[in-house]
Amino acid sequence: MVDAIHGDFEQKIANDITIEPRDTMPDDYRKTLIRQISQHAHSEIVGMLPEGNWVTRAPSLRRKAVLLAKIQDEGGHGLYLYSAAETLGVTRDELLDQLHSGKAKYSSIFNYPSLTWADMGAIGWLVDGAAIMNQVPLCRASYGPYARAMVRICKEESFHQRQGFEIMHVLAKGTEVQKKMAQDALNRWWWPALMMFGPHDSDSTNTEQSMKWRIKRISNDDLRRKFVDVTVEQTKVLGLTVPDKDLMWNAETGHYDFGAINWAEFWNVVKGNGPCNKQRLEARKAAWQKGEWVREAAMAHAEKRKARKEALVAA
Ligand code: FAQ
């Protein structure tokens, strides 16, 4: 039955008309959007750190310029997403407070270390590759500000994925040592990249409802399977080996079968005990503290401008 308050909302969802900030929406819809969008924003901001680790050690000026541009893009994605979350009635300070106090989740993948230059290739290729697979359907999410932010984000993520693949390609076709480095990066990032899609559908607490609300359009397992199908073929082009002895083409299903994911490792990382969780949080908190004078200066400038405008209007 369509209830009086949310009838309009439900009809819009059924007819694929986007929900906009001033529209009536159920509290739980608002809550789950704030949850997902803010986790996503935090992931983008924390996700700058593993790559930031290599800016000073990029092997050439060109590589350094590209890497810097990519990291800045990720920062921009975080800002669009925080803005989209703010349209739902939460403040950025509240969201950042949740991140800094360790209450908020962000993607498990960014709690792994970036040990060699090849990791810059693997992150672009696999992590951005998984992000695109997950985010293209979000361009059709039912909440307008989120869907619109995703369109631009996906365009930029495509460039990121290509630059990562190109780094891997150069290394994989290079010297024996370079090829080994590329394979080692693939070995370390493959399974964490599969974990990015979240728990199996049967263990996913939010998927069913989020799909009913057309926030998510494709389930965690279906997206993961699409990612494996596409990425295994790309691995062949690189001449590298996917670190999964159970990986096998299944002619009946038309998809690759792949091995079991280590969910104990996944939940351990999500709960804050991954290899770099503490380091990542410390880095974000330090950046926030060091940026205090910038925020104060910006506020003082804004207040001065406002006072000047008011004086002009009064004159
Ligand atoms: N890590 O019920 P579900 C990027 C949590 S951006 C940590 O299935 P849902 C760009 C989940 O929150 C990467 N926690 O959840 C880049 C939930 O807990 P809650 C981020 C995870 O929301 C590249 C619980 O497990 N992308 O990479 C993870 O329906 C390179 C149960 O899970 C997005 O955020 C995880 N991997 O589906 C930047 C995309 N997976 O909240 C820099 C938008 C699950 O109930 C460098 N988000 N959990 O306490 C989504 O599509 C969804 O939120 C999912 C999870 C698919 C991530």
Residues whose N, C-alpha, C, O or C-beta is under 5 A from the ligand:
A	BS01	FAQ	Q36 Q39 H40 S43 E44 G47 M48 E74 K105 Y106 S107 S108 V127 D128 A131 M195 M196 F197 G198 P199 S204 T205 N206 T207 V270
